[in-house]
Amino acid sequence: RDGQTLASASWDKTVKLWNHQGKDLHTLTGHSDWVNSVVFSPDGQTLASASADNTVILWNLDLEDLVEQSCDWLHDYLVTHQDEEELREICGM
């Protein structure tokens, strides 16, 4: 992607993003069968993943979008805990 980020396809139906030191940065979910191919767009902003479920998913790799996707599980908590301003800002709420 940027010379620092790698992507891997997996049997567990996910795509993982890694830094050059092997740290897991993010897991992309959405396929219903194993992922057999990944490729970055020339500008590094989009990742295409192909799966044995006969689908291709185009992932927007803008960091802000990934953070918001990762915060989906926090939504209900944040709605009922309005005083968590720092978390609300991180999650774009």
N, C-alpha and C positions, 0 to 999 in steps of 0.2 A: 504494500500500500504506500507507505511513505519511506520505505527502506528500514523502518523500525518495527513495523507491525506485520505479523504473519497471520494467515487464516488456515484452519484445518477443517476437513470434512470428517464426519464420524458415523460409526455404526449406531450410536445412540440418538440419531435423528437431529443432531445439533451441528452448528458451525461454531467454532471457537476462534477468538482473536487472541493472539499472544504477542508479547513484546519479544525483542531479539534475545532476551536472557531466559526465555521460557516461562515467564509469568503469565498466567491466564488473566486476560484483561476483561473479557466479556464472552458470554454464551448467547448465541442467537438460536431461538427455537421457532418452529413453524412448520417443519416438514413432518409427515406422518410415516416416513420410512427412512432408511439410512441415506445419508448424504454422500454422494460419490464424487462430487467435483465442486471446486470453488475457484473464482477468478476475480481479481480486482479490475475495475475500470481504469483507463489510462490516467485519470485525474485522482484516483484513489478515494473518491467520495462514495462510490457504489461498489458493492460486492454481489456477484451473482453466485447462487448455489443451486446445484442440480441434485435431484434425489431419485431414488428408486420408486418413489410415489408418483413419478412422471410429471413432476412440477419443477419449475425454476422460480426461485424467489430472488428479487432484486432488493438488497438491503441498503438503506441510506446510512452511511457510516459517519454522518455528522455526530460529533460527540454529544451534543445537547440532546439529539433524538435518542441516542443509546441510554443516556442517563434517565430520560423520561420513561423509556420502556422499562428500565430496571426498577423504576419507582412505582410501577403499577400496583405492586403488592402493598404499598404504603397508603394508597388512596383512601381506603375506608378509615384507617387509623387517623390520617390527617384531617379528614372531614369532621371527626368527633373530638379531635384534640387541637383546637384552633391555636393554642399557645405555642405550638411547635414551629415557630416562624422560620428558623434556620432550615429545617427539613422541607418546609413548604417551598422555600426559595430554591433549594437544590433540585426539587422535583418539578419546578416550573409551575407551581400552583399559585 
